[in-house]
Amino acid sequence: TDRTSQVVREFARGSNFPVTIVREDRKGTLWACEAGRRIAVGKVIVRIDADCLPEPDWLSRGMRHFLDEKVVAVTGPYDYYDAHPAFRRFSLYSQKYVYSVVNIIIRHLRLGGTIIEGNSFMRAQTLQEINGFDTSIVFYGDGTDTAKRMSKKGKVVFNRNLVMKTSARRFKAEGTASLTIRYLYHFFRNLG
């Protein structure tokens, strides 16, 4: 209903990049991601959400990590560009310094890893080996589940400098405290 297909077709006509439009009628982020993953031909699957604003060198900075054959996934923090300045600073600082430490700890304990879904790079072969994205997960906990399964195949890297600007619209709509609790609950639930 938002004319996404039409906008993509118009972009593709005026672009030098090959574009394939995939239609997925089942609702849910992971259904769309899984449909895209199944037809993708590259060695690395990159996830970016519609409300994300990557820096020009974001792709090259993320891809550098794959020079290390042990790396199966790379992610970084979100910068909620349209959030209240205090929330924006607190959230970015927390992700940069808390998430990166948590990722090291849970990797060391062999419990999984941390993946922020709309700011992630994953080896296509590894995703194939773990049977792709778990489409039974509606929304919360999908990154934790994917990181947990991928970490059994290699290293999940959290790069605190691989920042992706994104909208805080979900926090605004659902409430910061409520949404944070929901994210944390599903993180620990899917980690166990």
ABEGO torsion letter per residue (X at the ends): XAGAAAAAAAAAAABABBBBBBBBABBEAAAAAAAAAAABABABBBBBBAABBBBAAAAAAAAAAAABAABABBBBBBBBAABBAAAAAAAAAAAAAAAAAAAAAAAAAGAEBBBBAABBBBBAAAAAAAGEBBAABAABGAAAAAAAAAAAAEBBBBBAABBBBBBAAAAAAAEAAAAAAAAAAAAAAAAX
